Structure formats: C-alpha cells, structure tokens
Amino acid sequence: MPVDHAALLASALRGERRALARLISRVEMRAPGADALMASLQPRRLRAPGAPHVVGITGPPGAGKSTFTDRVVTEARRAGRRVAVVAVDPSSPRTGGAILGDRLRMDVHADDEGVYIRSLSARGHGGGLSRAASQVVDILDAVGFDLVVVETVGVGQGELGIVEVADTVLLVVTPESGDSVQAMKAGLIEVADVFVVNKADRPGADALARELEISIHLDDRPGWQAPVFTAAALDGRGVSEVVAALSRHAAYCADEGRGEWLARRAEGRVRTWLDLVADEARDAALSHFEGSPLLAGLRAGAIRPEAMPRTLS
C-alpha cells in the first residue's frame, strides 16, 4: 500500500514523533514519493534566518562534539526553546546504517518532549554529512523547532559541507588536535563562525586558542570576526559564553550579514540538488552495467575503474 507522505507530514506537524521519525526515514531512504513531498515544502528559512536557527557542530574526531551538542541543547531548553538534533554517524560497512543510534546519545534528554534526536548514516558521503541532512533540516524547520543542531561525523579537513547546511558553524578542537588544526587551517578559517578549544584544562589549550585568534586576524576578511573560546564541556565551564556567541552570530545573519547568509543558503540548495543527481547517477550506472562483462571485469580487476564508460549510451 503506497505511503501517504502528506498525511505523515500532517501528523508530524501535530507533534506525533512516530510520524516524524517515519517521514525522515522515508526521505533518507529516497522512498518513492519522498522527493515530491520535499519539493512541496516551504521552509521558514527561505524567508529569513533564525526560524529555526541551525547550528552545525564540527571538528576532529574525539574533540568532544557530542558533549558540546548536549550542552548546547541543555542551554536552549533552559531558555524554553524546542530543539532538534541531527547527529550524522559513521556508516555500518555491512548495512549502510548509522553505527551509533539515537539512544546512545544524550540520554538526559530522552524523556524531554521539547527535544528530538535523530541519527543519520553518512553512507559514505563526503564532507562529514549525510546526503539527507539538509532535507531533514527542512522537515524539522517545517515541524516548527526553534533550534536545529547538526553534529557532523568528524572527518576533519574535508568537513566543509556543513557550512551549506548550517546558519552558524561551531568548530570544536582540543589541545591534542593542534597538528590537525594546522593541516586544516585554511578551510576551517573559512568555515567556522565560532571556535572553541574544548578540554581547556589540558596543557596547550591557551596556546592553541591564541594561534587560532592570530589566524583569524590574519585572514582579514570583512564582516563577522569569529570569536575563539576555551571551555570544558564535560563540567560546563565556558559553555554559556559559546552559546551566547552562537546567538550573536544568528543576529548578525539577520542584519548586516544577511547577504552572506543568503549566499550560504543558495549554495546549500545547489549542494542538495547535486547530491540527488549524484545518487541517481550511481544507481543508474550500476543498473545499466549489472550483469555485463565490463562490470564483471571491473570486479575481477581485469578492467581499471578509469577505463570504464562514464556515460550510459
């Protein structure tokens, strides 16, 4: 029996969590009819920033992104805001699904009706995001959340796609990630709107913060100047200052930074379209060549990938 996506959306709009979860799953799986539903949505963010405010939390593996996500959610709930978290997890090599699940994250919020947490599988997608992440954000926008936090896989240097989904990007690093920050610096300075050196009780935290501040100053671009903080998310030290900076950036996007914000949203829509094109092209190529001597030769190693046809004609 065909799924009525409009009915699912209507139920989700009434606050039915099961319908929301099912709707997101249909979009993530690219189920028949899901694209038509997404095409019919009119997210609030088409009109203006801040409804909802979408915060991307990114950084190297082990930096404490999940702990910081939990703290941001806690601060937002204290302010009475409804919060959704989209946690992009590594993919299972066997099933393609998310290795970490919703119940493994932020147990303290599990019974809070004002918080919705959803894990998405990266499914091999580059840039630290799931292909469906931007679409899921649009659904959560339509459902009426005030804040959407997108926590990325943590792939480091290639994790630049978050800027096209989030209004505000928080980069979390630790003193131990100094070398990786050096390797990533050029891209990170362009991507992050707020920096935080987490685990600030460890040696080297202040030095890394100063290094980041110098790099931001040398970048010398007009507009928003990304602040750098030190914090210890496990015990909450310095978190409120970081959350306040996220709110200041949201206000900037709604005022003098509106042009930058519009450019981000435009590139985000292009990215989503290209992701859909790429997914469909991969599926079409596999379907076209399945059972052919060419694909058999490729699998056997007799044909190099570069020698395979790149068109279906």
Steps between C-alpha positions, in 0.01 A plus 500: 500500500652838400611726783307826529785743563267798533316319781830418668600866483164611638543259793855623559374859502257398778797387706482126438860380541445163336371669183799738500744211537331307222497802271874558552571132433307518171703803391829344607421182305387702196170313506253553214306820554745648749657738248157633403425572864832681547436704186170618647651626828541871562755518784494812715870547426415591143379833639738590781769361730426393853178304453641256581860586581708213358831445678761265356746347748812364336864422568754217513405161647521492878468876545185469709239596240230279654564640847480853365181415313349379827599825674356717221173307520490543880554877472230529234248305706565726799394785273181312409598425140395183316811325374572235239836327462614340175800282586682373192672175587750278317338238280495132579705327227248215504163677501583858405308619807621719784738317735404716797130522579269760645486327840878512538496880495397752762299265721422790732266643234328171413179581687488867406215566256675823399799313357507277191817305418560322172808311379573491129748278322773677302473214245843580363404858426785751511521819701399346831129503413229267386350573158164532670618741774380817330166339415454385859575854619226627268253251650592604854463862389149427370406320823585813696817444704671815626855363486643222285847373589684301232793303638733369229695176479831665581702440187713810540644663191229398258221606731403815313148405394361605838529867404235448230251349747557699820442870567773496763794258511669420833842340467604294803869413537720384788864571592588155362356590160757774438672314217174425323396863541821599322416268212138621480551866583429661163166324458400533863555874516261535207238266647476567874302790648590419860806309627533320831803323642337229709664312790660830597646354819758316289843644412512702180140621500581870538781478244267339243235767567757777439614328181144489371443866590814599307390298196155660505655847530738431209209381286385863507164458329220752556189409691467259791820439696484152646564501877718237667412352840647245739261268681463171681172359376498201736453724804334789313775758543494764227199351321260789564743745337518280190119470481471880531742538207286264290200724570699811408589343168133422436420867560781598261352272230165673538654847467828611340600143413182422312677501163749239620216294644306511173811385312537204736139399454532527122806275494328260738208454261741439212689246712180308579407488132848377400487233771168376363642500146809307613293238685275443201798485262669230713181296514444534126860401419486187715164401357619558142820294528384231744559157344722641226854375420628851571377503860614141549844598372510798733413282799764246401767765461539441127367848420612815675228738630646776280439284192131449574243698299374816670186536294212258456475534123 
